[in-house]
Amino acid sequence: MVALSGVRFGETNEDVRTVQKALIAQGHDIPGGPTGHFGEQTKAAYVRDRHHVNHSGSDFAARVQQADPHRPPAPY
């Protein structure tokens, strides 16, 4: 599970990398790949995801978990 509190613009961490993997798995382009840095490329992919798919936060969290199912839950 990802602690979404750690997924913020400008942050670099494994939670961001997991979100990037989920976005890429959904077909969104992040040219630099899953770097773990939440920069302009990740922001653009996330905005496209929100624009094209009207999911609740829990649905997005499920897709993030599917991208990295072996990752242990993050502390809140």
Backbone as CSV, one residue per row, in Angstrom:
resi,resn,N_x,N_y,N_z,CA_x,CA_y,CA_z,C_x,C_y,C_z
1,MET,0.838,-1.163,0.000,0.000,0.000,0.000,0.891,1.236,0.000
2,VAL,0.386,2.298,-0.557,1.127,3.550,-0.662,0.569,4.550,0.333
3,ALA,1.448,5.236,1.021,1.032,6.351,1.872,0.942,7.570,0.967
4,LEU,-0.278,7.911,0.562,-0.447,9.001,-0.391,0.027,10.334,0.164
5,SER,0.222,10.422,1.472,0.761,11.650,2.050,2.180,11.917,1.554
6,GLY,2.880,10.871,1.100,4.232,11.025,0.580,4.279,11.262,-0.919
7,VAL,3.109,11.314,-1.541,3.038,11.492,-2.996,2.634,12.934,-3.266
8,ARG,3.644,13.788,-3.305,3.416,15.211,-3.516,4.416,15.738,-4.533
9,PHE,3.996,16.781,-5.234,4.863,17.392,-6.227,6.193,17.773,-5.586
10,GLY,7.275,17.397,-6.252,8.621,17.701,-5.783,9.251,16.620,-4.917
11,GLU,8.436,15.678,-4.428,8.953,14.601,-3.580,9.618,13.518,-4.425
12,THR,10.568,12.811,-3.838,11.215,11.666,-4.465,11.217,10.544,-3.433
13,ASN,10.476,9.465,-3.717,10.407,8.339,-2.787,9.760,7.132,-3.474
14,GLU,9.724,6.020,-2.766,9.174,4.777,-3.335,7.661,4.848,-3.538
15,ASP,6.960,5.639,-2.731,5.517,5.796,-2.937,5.245,6.446,-4.287
16,VAL,6.039,7.457,-4.626,5.894,8.112,-5.933,6.194,7.109,-7.041
17,ARG,7.242,6.312,-6.880,7.595,5.314,-7.898,6.435,4.329,-8.115
18,THR,5.783,3.922,-7.040,4.660,2.994,-7.150,3.499,3.633,-7.897
19,VAL,3.216,4.893,-7.607,2.158,5.611,-8.330,2.528,5.725,-9.808
20,GLN,3.793,6.022,-10.089,4.229,6.113,-11.481,4.022,4.786,-12.206
21,LYS,4.361,3.692,-11.554,4.159,2.373,-12.166,2.687,2.133,-12.465
22,ALA,1.815,2.544,-11.562,0.374,2.377,-11.777,-0.100,3.223,-12.944
23,LEU,0.375,4.452,-13.037,-0.009,5.320,-14.150,0.472,4.743,-15.480
24,ILE,1.697,4.262,-15.507,2.245,3.655,-16.728,1.454,2.404,-17.094
25,ALA,1.102,1.595,-16.102,0.319,0.376,-16.352,-1.050,0.703,-16.929
26,GLN,-1.570,1.881,-16.625,-2.867,2.306,-17.156,-2.720,2.954,-18.536
27,GLY,-1.491,3.002,-19.058,-1.271,3.517,-20.400,-0.867,4.979,-20.471
28,HIS,-0.584,5.585,-19.336,-0.170,6.989,-19.332,1.338,7.072,-19.527
29,ASP,1.751,8.042,-20.326,3.158,8.189,-20.678,3.895,9.012,-19.621
30,ILE,4.951,8.435,-19.093,5.905,9.159,-18.258,7.258,8.900,-18.917
31,PRO,7.685,9.828,-19.798,8.876,9.583,-20.613,10.115,9.157,-19.827
32,GLY,10.310,9.674,-18.636,11.482,9.323,-17.848,11.352,7.997,-17.123
33,GLY,10.159,7.391,-17.177,9.934,6.119,-16.497,9.655,6.320,-15.019
34,PRO,9.547,5.218,-14.272,9.255,5.304,-12.839,10.511,5.645,-12.027
35,THR,10.820,6.932,-11.977,12.040,7.400,-11.316,11.886,7.566,-9.809
36,GLY,10.633,7.692,-9.354,10.395,7.968,-7.950,10.314,9.454,-7.650
37,HIS,10.523,10.298,-8.664,10.433,11.750,-8.486,9.119,12.258,-9.068
38,PHE,8.368,12.995,-8.255,7.096,13.566,-8.703,7.380,14.940,-9.297
39,GLY,7.640,14.931,-10.603,7.910,16.167,-11.324,6.814,16.434,-12.338
40,GLU,7.130,17.253,-13.322,6.148,17.655,-14.337,5.586,16.466,-15.117
41,GLN,6.420,15.464,-15.435,5.942,14.316,-16.209,4.907,13.518,-15.418
42,THR,5.172,13.289,-14.148,4.234,12.545,-13.308,2.963,13.358,-13.100
43,LYS,3.124,14.636,-12.886,1.963,15.512,-12.705,1.063,15.457,-13.935
44,ALA,1.652,15.544,-15.121,0.867,15.510,-16.358,0.147,14.170,-16.512
45,ALA,0.823,13.077,-16.200,0.198,11.753,-16.300,-0.946,11.624,-15.303
46,TYR,-0.755,12.129,-14.095,-1.798,12.058,-13.076,-3.015,12.894,-13.489
47,VAL,-2.775,14.080,-14.012,-3.877,14.936,-14.466,-4.638,14.255,-15.596
48,ARG,-3.923,13.636,-16.539,-4.593,12.909,-17.631,-5.424,11.761,-17.067
49,ASP,-4.890,11.056,-16.069,-5.615,9.951,-15.463,-6.898,10.445,-14.820
50,ARG,-6.824,11.521,-14.086,-8.008,12.077,-13.414,-9.003,12.591,-14.440
51,HIS,-8.515,13.153,-15.523,-9.396,13.711,-16.556,-10.144,12.614,-17.311
52,HIS,-9.454,11.541,-17.659,-10.039,10.488,-18.486,-10.789,9.424,-17.702
53,VAL,-10.434,9.222,-16.477,-11.045,8.160,-15.688,-11.601,8.774,-14.410
54,ASN,-12.871,8.636,-14.213,-13.498,9.235,-13.032,-13.592,8.186,-11.931
55,HIS,-12.452,7.944,-11.252,-12.394,6.962,-10.166,-12.366,7.680,-8.828
56,SER,-12.834,7.003,-7.825,-12.695,7.534,-6.471,-11.261,7.297,-6.004
57,GLY,-10.869,7.932,-4.914,-9.518,7.755,-4.378,-9.214,6.307,-4.060
58,SER,-10.201,5.557,-3.563,-9.946,4.160,-3.208,-9.700,3.319,-4.452
59,ASP,-10.373,3.633,-5.544,-10.124,2.894,-6.785,-8.711,3.156,-7.285
60,PHE,-8.246,4.395,-7.186,-6.897,4.708,-7.616,-5.895,3.979,-6.727
61,ALA,-6.163,3.950,-5.441,-5.266,3.244,-4.525,-5.188,1.762,-4.872
62,ALA,-6.299,1.169,-5.290,-6.292,-0.242,-5.690,-5.423,-0.441,-6.926
63,ARG,-5.489,0.488,-7.867,-4.666,0.373,-9.073,-3.191,0.531,-8.731
64,VAL,-2.879,1.406,-7.771,-1.486,1.568,-7.338,-0.997,0.270,-6.719
65,GLN,-1.812,-0.352,-5.867,-1.422,-1.616,-5.233,-1.212,-2.702,-6.271
66,GLN,-2.019,-2.726,-7.321,-1.858,-3.717,-8.380,-0.538,-3.536,-9.107
67,ALA,-0.042,-2.304,-9.186,1.215,-2.040,-9.878,2.407,-2.604,-9.112
68,ASP,2.267,-2.736,-7.803,3.364,-3.243,-6.978,2.783,-4.079,-5.841
69,PRO,2.222,-5.257,-6.153,1.482,-6.035,-5.156,2.342,-6.601,-4.033
70,HIS,3.638,-6.670,-4.199,4.503,-7.252,-3.180,5.064,-6.225,-2.203
71,ARG,4.704,-4.998,-2.431,5.187,-3.931,-1.563,4.410,-3.939,-0.251
72,PRO,5.101,-3.896,0.873,4.389,-3.908,2.152,3.626,-2.603,2.360
73,PRO,2.571,-2.641,3.163,1.815,-1.422,3.435,2.702,-0.363,4.088
74,ALA,2.465,0.873,3.697,3.228,1.970,4.265,2.557,2.457,5.544
75,PRO,3.347,2.897,6.510,2.750,3.426,7.746,2.084,4.766,7.457
76,TYR,1.026,5.065,8.179,0.321,6.342,7.980,0.694,7.334,9.027
